């Protein structure tokens, strides 16, 4: 038995059996709304348990700073793109692995590398009862049972607290270049490119991130039409809130104060985004049943709205 994870499970179960919240780096603490009441605070264990560059997987405790994981994987020439892309937007590098997974934001390179939940091969989670459970396995082709690990990603800790995960790594691209055009159509750029890592649009200017071998990046760059200049990075993202739309709905966006991830549907806005309850009664019912199954007494992060 792992005494560190066992201790965390007992801490979550607690002697008072009351409301409890898991604290990371607090870099996205406002996501999902305020907590209700004054739940007892716990912290997930930290540390890189195992890193196998040849297998391209890393086992890490949820309380580990993302920056620490990035540094360890860089030695092997690898990274977890959707997880580590949060770093440029966190000034003090205090974001934790468990916090990023609980919030479920996949970073600006999702178009190429997919959502952050796809990097989770195995997860050990502490439930409201204080029970430690494992889902998945440390191999890419593990498909047995329900994918509870991915269910936890984006749940804001309302179903359980992530204690440890096995993440799939990718090679660091040989070349990574951002380009900007003040007038090119972002949707035309999406059609012309094979595997861009990111396409951003603020209603007028378009930014494109191309990654890979130098020859491949050069070929992709030549496929773009119009005036494009290489730039140091993406534009500053508005911090008001994040909306999720169908990728096809981005064409209808007007005005300013937003940066949209073309091909993904994520829109970063300067205005606060109010939580909107699902209108489909079946969705509401299903969400309630899942919550009741995992946390029938509402102990985990009370008040949060994933």
C-alpha positions as CSV (number, residue, x, y, z in Angstrom):
1,X,0.0,0.0,0.0
2,X,1.2,3.5,-0.8
3,X,1.2,5.3,2.6
4,X,1.3,8.7,1.0
5,X,-1.9,8.1,-1.1
6,X,-3.5,6.2,1.8
7,X,-2.9,9.2,4.1
8,X,-4.4,11.6,1.6
9,X,-7.5,9.3,1.3
10,X,-7.9,9.2,5.1
11,X,-7.5,13.0,5.2
12,X,-10.3,13.5,2.6
13,X,-12.6,11.1,4.5
14,X,-11.9,13.1,7.6
15,X,-13.0,12.6,11.1
16,X,-15.9,15.1,10.8
17,X,-17.1,13.7,7.5
18,X,-18.1,17.3,6.5
19,X,-17.6,19.4,3.3
20,X,-14.1,19.3,1.9
21,X,-12.2,21.0,-0.8
22,X,-8.9,20.2,-2.5
23,X,-6.5,23.1,-3.0
24,X,-3.8,23.3,-5.6
25,X,-2.0,26.5,-6.8
26,X,-5.2,28.5,-6.8
27,X,-4.4,29.8,-10.3
28,X,-7.9,29.1,-11.5
29,X,-9.7,29.1,-8.1
30,X,-12.7,31.2,-9.4
31,X,-13.6,28.7,-12.1
32,X,-17.0,27.1,-11.4
33,X,-18.1,29.8,-8.9
34,X,-17.5,30.2,-5.2
35,X,-17.5,27.4,-2.7
36,X,-20.5,27.2,-0.4
37,X,-19.7,27.5,3.3
38,X,-16.2,26.9,4.7
39,X,-15.2,23.4,3.6
40,X,-12.1,21.9,5.2
41,X,-9.0,22.2,2.9
42,X,-6.8,19.4,1.9
43,X,-3.9,19.2,-0.5
44,X,-3.0,16.3,-2.8
45,X,0.4,14.7,-2.4
46,X,3.2,15.9,-4.8
47,X,6.2,14.5,-6.6
48,X,7.1,12.7,-9.8
49,X,6.8,9.0,-9.0
50,X,8.2,7.6,-12.3
51,X,9.2,8.8,-15.7
52,X,10.0,6.4,-18.5
53,X,11.2,8.3,-21.6
54,X,11.3,5.2,-23.7
55,X,7.6,4.4,-22.9
56,X,6.7,8.1,-23.2
57,X,4.7,8.1,-19.9
58,X,5.1,9.9,-16.6
59,X,3.5,8.9,-13.3
60,X,3.0,12.0,-11.1
61,X,1.2,13.0,-7.9
62,X,-1.6,15.5,-8.4
63,X,-0.1,18.2,-6.2
64,X,3.0,18.5,-8.3
65,X,3.6,21.9,-9.9
66,X,3.2,21.7,-13.7
67,X,6.6,23.5,-14.0
68,X,8.3,20.6,-12.2
69,X,6.8,18.1,-14.6
70,X,7.8,20.2,-17.6
71,X,11.4,20.4,-16.4
72,X,11.7,16.7,-15.8
73,X,10.2,15.8,-19.2
74,X,12.4,18.3,-21.0
75,X,15.5,16.3,-20.0
76,X,14.0,13.4,-22.1
77,X,13.1,15.8,-25.0
78,X,9.4,15.3,-24.2
79,X,6.3,17.2,-23.0
80,X,2.6,16.9,-22.3
81,X,1.4,19.6,-24.6
82,X,-2.1,20.1,-23.5
83,X,-1.1,20.2,-19.8
84,X,2.1,22.2,-20.0
85,X,0.6,25.0,-22.3
86,X,-0.9,26.6,-19.2
87,X,2.6,27.7,-18.0
88,X,2.9,30.9,-20.2
89,X,-0.3,32.2,-18.5
90,X,0.7,31.5,-14.9
91,X,3.2,34.1,-13.7
92,X,4.5,32.2,-10.7
93,X,4.4,28.7,-12.1
94,X,2.2,27.6,-9.2
95,X,-0.4,25.6,-11.2
96,X,-0.5,22.0,-10.2
97,X,-1.2,18.9,-12.3
98,X,-4.3,18.0,-10.4
99,X,-5.6,21.6,-10.6
100,X,-5.2,21.8,-14.4
101,X,-6.9,18.4,-14.8
102,X,-9.8,19.3,-12.5
103,X,-10.4,22.6,-14.4
104,X,-10.1,20.7,-17.7
105,X,-8.7,23.4,-19.9
106,X,-6.5,22.0,-22.6
107,X,-4.3,25.0,-23.6
108,X,-3.8,26.7,-26.9
109,X,-2.4,23.6,-28.7
110,X,-5.5,21.4,-28.5
111,X,-6.2,21.6,-32.2
112,X,-3.1,19.4,-32.9
113,X,-2.8,17.4,-29.6
114,X,-6.4,17.0,-28.5
115,X,-8.0,17.7,-25.1
116,X,-6.1,17.3,-21.9
117,X,-8.3,14.4,-20.9
118,X,-6.8,12.3,-23.7
119,X,-3.4,12.4,-22.0
120,X,-4.7,10.7,-18.9
121,X,-3.9,6.9,-19.1
122,X,-4.5,6.1,-15.4
123,X,-5.9,8.0,-12.5
124,X,-6.0,7.3,-8.8
125,X,-8.9,9.2,-7.2
126,X,-10.2,9.7,-3.7
127,X,-13.9,9.5,-3.5
128,X,-16.2,11.3,-1.0
129,X,-16.2,8.2,1.2
130,X,-12.4,8.4,1.6
131,X,-11.9,5.4,-0.6
132,X,-9.0,5.4,-3.0
133,X,-9.8,3.9,-6.4
134,X,-7.8,3.4,-9.6
135,X,-9.1,3.8,-13.2
136,X,-7.2,2.9,-16.4
137,X,-3.7,1.7,-16.7
138,X,-0.2,2.9,-17.7
139,X,-0.6,1.8,-21.4
140,X,-2.2,3.5,-24.3
141,X,-4.3,0.5,-25.4
142,X,-5.9,-0.1,-22.0
143,X,-9.6,0.0,-22.8
144,X,-11.2,-2.2,-20.1
145,X,-14.0,-0.8,-17.9
146,X,-15.4,2.6,-17.6
147,X,-13.1,5.6,-18.2
148,X,-13.5,7.1,-14.8
149,X,-10.2,9.0,-15.0
150,X,-11.4,11.1,-17.9
151,X,-14.7,11.7,-16.1
152,X,-12.7,13.4,-13.4
153,X,-11.1,15.8,-15.8
154,X,-13.1,19.0,-15.9
155,X,-15.3,18.0,-12.9
156,X,-13.7,20.6,-10.6
157,X,-13.3,18.1,-7.9
158,X,-17.0,17.7,-7.4
159,X,-16.9,13.9,-8.0
160,X,-13.6,13.0,-6.4
161,X,-10.1,14.4,-5.8
162,X,-7.4,13.3,-8.2
163,X,-4.4,11.9,-6.2
164,X,-2.1,10.5,-8.9
165,X,-2.1,10.2,-12.7
166,X,-0.2,8.5,-15.5
167,X,0.1,10.9,-18.4
168,X,1.1,10.3,-22.0
169,X,4.0,12.4,-23.2
170,X,4.9,13.6,-26.7
171,X,8.3,14.5,-28.3
172,X,9.1,18.2,-28.1
173,X,8.8,19.5,-31.7
174,X,12.0,20.4,-33.5
175,X,10.5,23.7,-34.7
176,X,7.7,25.8,-33.1
177,X,6.8,29.1,-34.9
178,X,3.9,31.5,-34.5
179,X,2.7,33.6,-37.4
180,X,0.3,36.5,-37.5
181,X,-1.8,38.1,-40.3
182,X,-3.8,41.3,-39.7
183,X,-6.4,40.4,-42.3
184,X,-6.3,36.7,-43.4
185,X,-9.4,34.6,-43.0
186,X,-8.8,32.1,-40.1
187,X,-11.2,29.6,-41.5
188,X,-9.5,29.6,-44.9
189,X,-6.2,29.1,-43.0
190,X,-7.7,26.1,-41.2
191,X,-8.7,24.5,-44.5
192,X,-5.3,25.1,-46.1
193,X,-3.2,23.7,-43.2
194,X,-2.7,20.0,-42.5
195,X,-2.0,19.8,-38.7
196,X,-1.6,23.3,-37.2
197,X,-1.1,23.3,-33.4
198,X,-3.3,26.4,-32.9
199,X,-5.3,29.0,-34.9
200,X,-6.4,32.1,-32.9
201,X,-8.7,34.9,-34.1
202,X,-9.8,38.1,-32.4
203,X,-12.2,39.2,-35.1
204,X,-9.6,40.8,-37.3
205,X,-6.1,39.4,-36.8
206,X,-5.3,35.7,-37.0
207,X,-2.4,33.8,-35.3
208,X,-1.2,30.4,-36.4
209,X,1.2,28.0,-34.5
210,X,3.1,25.6,-36.7
211,X,5.2,22.8,-35.2
212,X,7.2,19.8,-36.3
213,X,10.3,19.2,-38.4
214,X,11.7,22.3,-40.1
215,X,10.8,21.1,-43.6
216,X,7.2,20.3,-42.6
217,X,6.8,23.7,-40.9
218,X,8.2,25.4,-44.0
219,X,5.8,23.5,-46.3
220,X,2.8,24.4,-44.1
221,X,3.9,28.1,-44.0
222,X,4.0,28.1,-47.8
223,X,0.4,26.9,-47.9
224,X,-0.8,30.1,-46.2
225,X,-2.0,33.0,-48.5
226,X,-1.8,36.7,-47.7
227,X,0.6,38.5,-45.5
228,X,1.9,36.6,-42.6
229,X,4.7,37.7,-40.2
230,X,6.5,35.5,-37.7
231,X,5.8,36.7,-34.1
232,X,7.1,35.7,-30.7
233,X,3.9,34.1,-29.5
234,X,0.1,34.2,-29.2
235,X,-1.9,37.4,-28.3
236,X,-2.7,38.0,-24.6
237,X,-5.8,36.1,-23.7
238,X,-8.8,38.0,-22.3
239,X,-9.3,37.0,-18.7
240,X,-13.1,37.7,-18.2
241,X,-14.2,34.1,-18.9
242,X,-14.3,31.2,-21.3
243,X,-17.2,30.1,-23.5
244,X,-17.5,26.8,-25.4
245,X,-19.1,26.9,-28.8
246,X,-19.4,24.6,-31.8
247,X,-16.4,25.3,-34.0
248,X,-18.8,26.2,-36.8
249,X,-20.4,28.9,-34.6
250,X,-17.2,30.9,-34.4
251,X,-17.9,32.5,-37.8
252,X,-20.8,34.4,-36.3
253,X,-18.7,36.2,-33.6
254,X,-18.6,39.9,-34.0
255,X,-17.1,42.9,-32.1
256,X,-13.9,42.8,-30.1
257,X,-12.8,41.6,-26.6
258,X,-12.4,38.0,-27.6
259,X,-9.9,35.5,-28.8
260,X,-11.3,32.4,-30.4
261,X,-9.6,29.0,-30.9
262,X,-10.5,28.2,-34.5
263,X,-11.3,24.5,-35.1
264,X,-11.8,23.9,-31.3
265,X,-14.7,26.3,-30.3
266,X,-13.2,27.8,-27.2
267,X,-13.7,31.5,-26.9
268,X,-11.7,33.6,-24.4
269,X,-13.7,36.8,-23.6
270,X,-13.1,40.0,-21.7
271,X,-16.6,39.9,-20.2
272,X,-17.5,37.5,-17.3
273,X,-19.3,34.4,-18.5
274,X,-22.2,33.4,-16.4
275,X,-22.8,29.7,-15.8
276,X,-25.7,28.5,-17.9
277,X,-27.6,25.4,-16.9
278,X,-28.1,22.8,-19.6
279,X,-31.5,23.2,-21.2
280,X,-31.9,19.5,-22.0
281,X,-33.8,17.8,-19.1
282,X,-32.0,14.5,-19.9
283,X,-28.6,16.2,-19.5
284,X,-29.7,17.8,-16.2
285,X,-31.0,14.4,-15.0
286,X,-27.8,12.6,-16.0
287,X,-25.6,15.1,-14.4
288,X,-27.6,14.8,-11.2
289,X,-27.4,11.0,-11.2
290,X,-23.6,11.0,-11.7
291,X,-23.2,13.5,-8.8
292,X,-25.5,11.4,-6.6
293,X,-23.6,8.3,-7.4
294,X,-20.2,9.7,-6.5
295,X,-21.0,12.2,-3.8
296,X,-24.6,11.7,-2.5
297,X,-24.2,14.1,0.4
298,X,-22.5,16.9,-1.6
299,X,-19.2,16.9,0.4
300,X,-16.8,17.5,-2.5
301,X,-16.2,21.1,-3.4
302,X,-19.8,22.2,-2.5
303,X,-21.0,25.0,-4.8
304,X,-18.7,24.4,-7.7
305,X,-20.4,24.1,-11.1
306,X,-18.4,22.2,-13.7
